[in-house]
Amino acid sequence: RKNTKRVPSFRKLLRTSQIKLDNKLKNKQYKQKSAAKKYRKEQKKLREAVRDAISRKPFPLEECKKKQVARKWEEKEEEDALPLDMMDEDDLQLMEDLAQKASFLTRDISSNEPVHVKKRKHESVIEKYEKVPRRLQTEPEKEVIHLLPIKDKSGIIPQAVEKPVSNVAQDEEEDTEDTEEAEDFNEEPLPVLTPEEMAAQRRQKLQERKMHIAALASAILSEPDSNIKKLKELRAMLMEQDPNVAVIVRKLVMVSLMEIFKDIAPSYKIRPLTEAEKAIKVKKETQKLREFEEGLVSQYKFYLENLEQTIKDWKQRKLKKSNVISLKAYKGLAEVAVKCLCELLVALPHFNFHNNIIVLIVPLMNDPSKMISELCVEAVKKLFKQDKLGYASLGVVKVISGLVRGRNYDVRPEVLRVFLHLRIKEVELQKDSEDIAPKKKFMTYKEKRKNLSRMQRKWKKAEEKLERELLEAEASESKEKKLKLHTETLNIVFVTYFRILKKAQKSPLLPAVLEGLAKFAHLINVEFFDDLLIVLHSLIASGDLSYRESLHCVLSAFHILSGQGDVLNIDPMKFYTHLYKTLFSLHAGGTNEDIGIVLQCLDVMFAKRRKQVSQQRALAFLKRLSILALHVLPNSSVGILATNRLFMQTFPRMDFLLDNESQGSGVYLPELDEPEHCNAQNTALWELHLLQRHYHPTVQKFATHLIAGAPTEGSGALPLDLSQRSATELFETYCMKGMTFNPPVASVTPRRKDTFSQMDSFVDEELNKQLQQHISETVAHKPLDFAKHLKESSLA
């Protein structure tokens, strides 16, 4: 019969009410639930039947008799209890027949008979008992492993397998045989190698490993796309297990992988593909490139994890279970791992996992091991110097700031000194509301429609599109983006500096903070100037700073005032007084290096603020610097005299000090610490006459030049190589760190023998003739007879 029921059309469904549809859905769900419930019940009954069939055991004869007697007594009791006289004979017969029939749950499942087969009349309990297999008492009980049952047409057949019983005696014999064999094996002596043979064997193994590493590396570098899977094989050698060559092989593999990744890594960051991109069908070349990139990123990640684990194991002094490498060797492995990470940090700042490398390297800058700390510091400095845009620098600065704060400012000063190598020269300062407001377009859409024709608008649109594409093709980052990154980086640097100035003024980080402020002070916002100058002056006045730290405070203050601080009406007289007072702390010993900072301070204080400096102040500094030039090393004297030259050319009437006559009333007070009131105009620069006789030729030239009045032209002028350099450059150029003369002293070369003439030595002609005759005569040498000479001397 065909199913005449049709699927309802869409219109019919629209007419059907929502309640009817809901009821249909509920009915459908109810049917599904009831069907599932029914299935679960059938499965439960099946499991119970299998369990009963497995657990049922045949009863012995006596137990069967007892059960039959008990059943008869129960039947009698039931007959007594039931009112049989009220039941018909047909009903009673039906009840007895039903009781004798076996149901699905109570029948023996192991039998192959159908459910409704009648019991045979001749079957008795004794025959059943006879069918049960006999078991001897001496025979051990066999354990049975129950398996899953089999279902066929007749029913479910349980399956079981006997568990093999192990013979204890045989096992003991086998054990004894094994021990005997092991003893026989141990008795055979191992071949004892001499130290030379062991060294030769180790060299051979090492050579094999080197050749294998070289073969894999060259294969990867020749065809990276097709041989990317060999990276995994090479990386597996990082787990070398041979204790004789494990350390060297692991080091070689680390360095080889580092060089390979530097060569084959692309110049862009590889991002993971989305599900939609994976589903799209692409060309073979594109698919091959995707597989290469995916394999490269995964292997690079595993390699970095191996390096990180090596460093962690060394830090925790943790040995591996295999004990292949000793704890001492772990330090060498960790150093190589750190070198590899530093190289990757500098070489691949654009590639994946660069931030992870930064997080690994920055804490190692504060490591107790000096070698590892220096490696990491140098790597970060290189990164700062070559980072043109600022992404990598920003990441490093963020991690350093978090490290300093997390360690409660207990880090090495070198960690903060790396900030001095940041390539930041300009930042976004706070702009006016006019600058912040968005710029108005040259022509709006309405104006274009009004003033331009349809063709002109079309050309204009095409030009704008072309300009956008050219900008994208150049792939050059805009200046605004760069400024934004630099501003964010410098904000984090200043936050770190200000925290240390506020909370850890007695920290060993203070010199590094003051150096950083001195370098970047011109980039600070004007809002912080007043508070910062008060803090710097309080630090100087406290007396807790060293001389070098106080110089950095002075330099920072004047950098602040020389930039945007020109608009502020602040007189930094206290900073001038402090520098004037402490100039005589410098000498030719350990403080000679601080003169470089003093020269920078003088340049900012006088050359860049010439209009704010009085004549008395300039004269006092000129005199005191001339006195100081007598007590320091030659390079410092050259730098100081170059500064004096700048004073004489910048400020008028400095030639007062080249004259013996006093100007005005009063006497010069050299011990007074106030430059405005020491009457420096009433003294003379007599120190220049002493410096004219200095052993260093450059000092002599500068002293002679200053005595002549520091002219720019004429006979008294300096040569160009000296006049065009700043005082700081001259100080560094003539440095004497190598404990040698700079410039070196010209050596007097003796005359060569072949150019030596005797006539130059002996002027007398007659004496020369006699010498020539004596040289030309041949002298006959007689044999010496010592015996004869001894006899003659004894007789005499």
Secondary structure, 3 states (H helix, E strand, C coil): CCCCCCCCCHHHHHHCCHHHHHHHHHHHHHHHHHHHHHHHHHHHHHHHHHHHHHHCCCCCHHHHHHHHHHHHHHHHHHHHHCCHHHCCHHHHHHHHHHHHCCCCCCCCCCCCCCCCCCCCCCCCHHHHHHHCCCCCCCCCCCCEEEEEEEECCCCEEEEEEECCCCCHHHHHHHHHHHHHHHHHHHHCCCCCCCHHHHHHHHHHHHHHHHHHHHHHHHHHHHCCCCCCCHHHHHHHHHHCCCCCCHHHHHHHHHHHHHHHHHHHCCCCCCCCCCHHHHHCCCCHHHHHHHHHHHHHHHHHHHHHHHHHHHHHHHHCCCCCCCCCCCHHHHHHHHHHHHHHHHHHHHHCCCCCCHHHHHHHHHHHCCCCCHHHHHHHHHHHHHHHHHCCCCHHHHHHHHHHHHHHHHCCCCCCHHHHHHHHHCCCCCCCCCCCHHHHCCCCCCCCHHHHHHHCCHHHHHHHHHHHHHHHHHHHHHCCCCHHHHHHHHHHHHHHHHHHHHHHHHHCCCCCCHHHHHHHHHHHHHHCCHHHHHHHHHHHHHHHHHCCCCHHHHHHHHHHHHHHHHCHHHHCCCCCHHHHHHHHHHHHHCCCCHHHHHHHHHHHHHHHHHHCCHHHCCHHHHHHHHHHHHHHCCCCCHHHHHHHHHHHHHHHHHCCCHHHHHCCCCCCCCCCCCCCCCCCCCCHHHCCCCHHHHHCCCCCHHHHHHHHHHHCCCCCCCCCCCCHHHHCCCHHHHHHHCCCCCCCCCCCCCCCCCCCHHHCCHHHHCCCHHHHHHHHHHHHCCCCCCCCCHHHHHHHHHHC
